[in-house]
Amino acid sequence: MTKHREHQRFARLGIWKEIPRLDLSKIKDSSWVIQNFLADSSTQVIFGEFGTGKTTAMLWAAWCVSQGLPFLGMPTKQRALLYLDYENPPHVVKRYCEGLGIDPQSPSFSIWDRKGRIPVPGSNRLRRFAQRCKRDTGFGPWIIFDSWTSLLRGDDSGNQVGETAPIFRKIRHLCDNGVTCSVIDHSTGNPRKGHSGNVKMPAGSIAKMTQMDTSHTFVKEEEEPDYFGAGKGNMVVSVESFLKRYAPKDEGSFSFELKGSKDEKGNWNWHSVAVAKGKDEVEREAVVARVKRIVRHNPVAGLKELAEKIADEKIMGRNSAINILKGGISRYFGC
């Protein structure tokens, strides 16, 4: 049977009756709310140990998106923002906002704190809010849930798929209706090796990894602040990104610095979130500088001689030095 006749035979069959079929022409291409960090209409998980600046950074990201401002140099698309804070006392939220210059009365930004009865994923109030946003702004909102443990039932650990899947199913339903959702979580699981050493995974991470679209691990850099040029009271955090459904692992990873100080009442406030160089970048720049210094100070030395000098100073092995010098420093270090 020819391919033409075979095609005609299948065309006459009514096998797809009552079966929905994917029409690519009716599906919008994916886009970023925050470039290489937050995908539109997706489920994002933010996790890290306590004290790694998750709430501070995400509040600042939320404010930037609500105002259409870049977040740590990354372009954003303006969206209405609802931050659901199930955990922090109102006076702590106030300090965050005053320190970072966030106005919760902005027309495009709102924080719903634990003082009120905060809705959970799947509630009619959130669904109606999303519908109003789409009607009035043309886009679904960005909703941040802080944090994951507050979404669990009282006796659930969150470690089982049966406990995790129903919550993510409700979050995914919001995403399917144009809402961008982020969930802040805490690391309590077993450590794994990351760029910044051993980092802890969130509880029930296997169950969550099957549900989320992107995840971002916040890790406080272990070196002393002076290593990064940070002052007293400042903190550098690396963010290891896994843009699971959008890009290869570690694409979009970055570092930021939190700068803080005490006010006249003795309360500690973070007052800025800025781009910073992470440990890997600092070490890479140090290696590049040392290799360039050897090359500059030995203008007539040959390839093997330069490689021997680099190896003698324990910058890297002789063979690695030869490969880098042959290919060019820029090719290997992006300098």
C-alpha angles and dihedrals in degrees: 000000000000121000089246092056091043090053091050091050092054091043090060093054120097093209095130096055110134091005115116113231128206112250107196092192090066096050120092118226117253118263139181126251085190112019111256091348113065123027120207116258092005140124113248126187120202115191141166142126121293113284098028095118098253097141093041094050094044093048088052092046089050092051092048092051093046090054097038092244127143115264111221089334093310115124116244138199114225116249137163108262130212116184112195106200108188095166119038121082113245093249090056091050088050091055091050092052096044092046094050097037095246119159111206088193092065112127090239101039135063138166118206105199131197092262087081129053098271116208122233129221110292095033119137090232092062091044092052091045090054091050092051091049092052092047096047102034103023092239138077117251130252110244121193119199112204104215140009097212090061090061093059125093114257097261098037123106095197090230097109128077089227090060096041104040098062092054094047090046089060091045090049090052088057090050091050086058094054101271120134110217132196125185121197113212138177126237111241102139133090119307122254130188115267138165090275097045127267111356126185122240121223120263111274090014095159091057092047096045090061091054107040126082097208135007133195125197117209113209125178110227110247098212122096114273092247088065086071097035090252121147130232112298094021124117133201117211127187119213114208106200128205107188088188101180097027113040143001120287116285092017106135096023114148145157132238137188125225114209119198146163142179121265126222090275092055094252117141116235132183106220104178143025112204139173112266139181113254126219094266093051093047092050092046092052090049091053092048091050093051094047091048091050092055092048092047094049093048104047096161098041118116127234096267093045092052090048090052091052092049090050092046090057088050093237091132140324122293095248092048089050091052092051093048094047091048095049097037129256092255092058093056101035104028092234 
